[in-house]
Structure formats: structure tokens, C-alpha cells
């Protein structure tokens, strides 16, 4: 996958996640949505196991600026 197609998939993944994120959904659920979207495009979520990161995407809520690990927190 070249840089152009990887960037396109990243943008599409972000758009999909933003459309699917709903009040009452957990961060784990949103992580699964992101993971499934990336896998469906025959790609691999590069965040998984990067520096032992356990999930597909970094999610932080409100004013948190660190790389949040998705968990059972409900939006």
C-alpha cells in the first residue's frame, strides 16, 4: 500500500468512526468499528502492538491529549 492509498484509508476510517460514534457507545465498541473497517479494506491497524499498544486506534475523550487506550468508558 502506497502513501497515497494509506492516507486515503486513514481519512475514510476517521470519517467512518465519526459517523458511527454515538452517545452510549463504549470506546471498546468504537475500537472494534475502526478495526473492522480497516480489515475490510484488506489493511492492518498499525497501532496494534506498536510499543505494546493493545488496540486498533488511540481514543481520547474531551481535553485529554495523550494516546488513550480504548476501554469500557461510555460516551
Secondary structure as GFF3:
##gff-version 3
##sequence-region A 1 75
A	DSSP	alpha_helix	3	20	.	.	.	ID=ss1
A	DSSP	alpha_helix	27	40	.	.	.	ID=ss2
A	DSSP	three_ten_helix	50	52	.	.	.	ID=ss3
###
